[in-house]
Amino acid sequence: MNTLTRQALAGLRMILVLTVILGIIYPLAVWAVAHLPGLSGRAEGSVITANGAPVGSSLIGVDPVPANPAADPYFHARPSASAKDVLGPGDPSTSGGTNLAGDSDKLLKAVVQRREQIAAREGVAPASVPADAVTASASGMDPQISSAYAELQVARVARVTGLPVDQVRGLVDEHTQGRFAGVLGEPGVNVTELNLAVAAARAR
């Protein structure tokens, strides 16, 4: 067997070994670890199901669009930078922030417009609208809003859905997630899960 043949066979063996290790064993090991208890939901996209059908992801906030804006039964997420209108709806297939600086006139104009529109929608003074309601998140698809923004929307949702205010507020509390590790960040309310809970309570 000449040198060229030995080198070719050695290269072929290396290709086969690496194909098995990196193309089969390693992907299966990653898949197995990702599906350990506590990790499987995130590995599969944290899909939320209702009546056995997938209806969304707990990691993606999609701002709902009411059929009748005058009778809006939904809790709303933060605005999306991908939206054509200042309040949305955004495009969930496009992720990204506005990339506008704090001294941007365009950003200031959008914030003022959002504050006025949200205040009118909720029937409150513009000064009552919290900061996260008028600023887009870094991803543009943040599923969480602050407890203050959720509380601002409770009265309207209760009025339109016909649910008691205390029941709607209780649903907000049930879907409020605390600080990470108990100390980092602020409590947040998952809008996607909350709206599904409101719809379920309304259907009873």
C-alpha positions in Angstrom: 0.0 0.0 0.0 1.6 3.2 -1.1 1.7 6.4 0.9 -1.1 8.1 -1.0 -3.5 5.3 -0.4 -2.7 5.2 3.3 -3.3 8.9 3.6 -6.6 8.7 1.7 -7.8 5.9 4.0 -6.7 7.8 7.1 -8.6 10.8 5.9 -11.6 8.7 5.2 -11.6 7.2 8.6 -11.3 10.6 10.2 -14.3 11.9 8.2 -16.4 8.9 9.3 -15.4 9.2 13.0 -16.0 12.9 13.1 -19.3 12.5 11.2 -20.5 10.0 13.8 -19.3 12.1 16.8 -20.2 15.6 15.6 -23.1 14.7 13.3 -24.9 12.1 15.4 -23.6 11.7 19.0 -23.2 15.4 19.8 -26.5 16.6 18.4 -28.3 13.8 20.3 -26.5 14.7 23.5 -27.5 18.4 23.2 -31.1 17.3 22.4 -31.1 15.0 25.5 -29.8 17.8 27.8 -32.3 20.3 26.4 -35.2 18.0 27.2 -34.3 17.4 30.9 -37.1 18.4 33.3 -37.3 22.2 33.5 -35.6 22.7 30.2 -37.8 21.0 27.7 -40.4 23.8 27.5 -37.8 26.4 26.5 -36.1 24.0 24.1 -39.4 23.6 22.2 -40.1 27.4 22.2 -42.2 27.6 25.4 -45.3 27.0 23.4 -48.6 27.8 25.1 -51.6 25.5 24.2 -55.3 26.0 24.6 -57.8 23.2 24.1 -54.9 21.1 22.8 -53.8 23.5 20.1 -50.8 25.8 20.2 -51.8 29.5 20.5 -48.5 31.3 21.2 -45.3 31.3 23.1 -44.7 32.6 26.6 -41.5 34.2 25.4 -43.0 36.2 22.6 -45.3 39.1 23.2 -47.7 39.9 20.4 -49.9 42.9 20.9 -53.5 41.9 20.2 -55.7 43.9 17.8 -59.3 44.3 19.0 -62.0 43.9 16.4 -63.6 47.0 17.8 -61.2 49.5 19.3 -64.0 51.1 21.2 -64.6 47.8 23.1 -61.0 46.6 23.6 -61.0 43.5 25.8 -57.2 42.9 25.8 -54.3 43.7 27.9 -51.6 45.2 25.7 -47.9 44.6 25.5 -45.2 47.1 25.1 -45.0 48.8 21.7 -42.9 47.3 19.0 -40.2 49.0 16.9 -41.4 47.1 13.9 -44.9 48.6 14.0 -46.0 51.1 11.4 -48.2 52.8 13.9 -46.8 54.1 17.2 -48.8 51.6 19.2 -48.7 48.7 16.8 -49.4 46.0 16.1 -45.8 45.0 15.4 -44.5 42.2 13.2 -43.6 39.2 15.4 -41.3 37.9 12.6 -39.1 40.9 13.0 -37.1 41.4 16.2 -35.2 44.6 17.1 -35.3 47.9 18.9 -35.6 51.4 17.6 -31.9 52.2 17.9 -32.9 55.8 18.6 -30.8 57.8 21.2 -32.4 59.4 24.2 -32.1 62.8 22.6 -33.9 61.7 19.4 -36.8 64.0 18.3 -38.4 61.0 16.6 -38.3 59.0 19.8 -39.7 61.8 21.9 -42.5 62.4 19.4 -43.4 58.7 19.5 -43.4 58.6 23.3 -45.7 61.6 23.5 -48.1 60.1 20.9 -48.2 56.8 22.7 -48.8 58.4 26.1 -51.7 60.4 24.7 -53.3 57.4 23.0 -52.9 55.1 25.9 -54.3 57.7 28.3 -57.3 58.1 26.1 -57.8 54.4 25.7 -57.6 53.8 29.5 -59.4 57.0 30.5 -56.6 58.3 32.7 -54.3 61.4 32.8 -51.2 61.1 30.6 -49.0 61.4 33.7 -50.5 58.1 34.9 -49.1 56.1 32.0 -45.9 54.2 33.0 -42.6 54.4 31.1 -42.7 50.8 29.7 -46.1 51.5 28.1 -44.6 54.1 25.8 -41.1 52.7 25.1 -40.3 49.7 22.8 -38.3 46.9 24.3 -34.9 45.9 22.9 -36.3 42.9 21.1 -39.6 44.5 20.2 -41.4 41.3 21.3 -41.2 41.6 25.1 -44.0 39.4 26.6 -43.9 41.2 29.9 -45.2 44.5 31.1 -44.8 46.2 34.5 -47.3 45.7 37.2 -48.2 49.4 36.9 -49.1 49.1 33.2 -51.2 46.0 33.9 -53.0 47.7 36.7 -53.7 50.7 34.4 -55.6 48.3 32.1 -57.6 46.4 34.6 -60.6 48.7 34.7 -61.0 48.7 30.9 -60.6 45.0 30.5 -63.1 44.4 33.3 -65.6 46.8 31.8 -65.4 45.4 28.3 -65.3 41.7 29.3 -68.0 42.0 32.0 -65.7 40.3 34.5 -65.5 41.7 38.1 -62.6 44.1 38.6 -61.3 42.0 41.5 -61.3 38.8 39.3 -59.4 40.6 36.6 -56.9 41.9 39.1 -56.6 38.4 40.6 -55.7 37.1 37.1 -53.0 39.8 36.8 -51.6 38.7 40.2 -51.6 35.0 39.1 -49.6 35.9 36.0 -47.1 38.2 37.7 -43.6 36.9 37.7 -41.3 38.0 40.5 -37.7 39.3 40.4 -35.1 36.9 39.1 -33.5 35.1 42.0 -35.7 37.3 44.2 -33.5 40.3 43.8 -32.8 41.2 40.1 -35.1 43.2 38.0 -38.7 44.1 38.6 -41.9 42.0 38.7 -43.4 41.6 35.3 -46.8 40.4 34.0 -46.8 38.0 31.0 -49.4 39.6 28.6 -49.8 36.5 26.4 -50.6 34.2 29.3 -52.8 36.9 30.9 -54.9 37.5 27.9 -55.5 33.7 27.5 -56.6 33.5 31.1 -59.0 36.4 30.6 -60.4 34.8 27.5 -60.9 31.5 29.5 -62.6 33.3 32.4 -64.8 35.2 30.0 -65.9 31.9 28.3 -67.1 30.3 31.5 
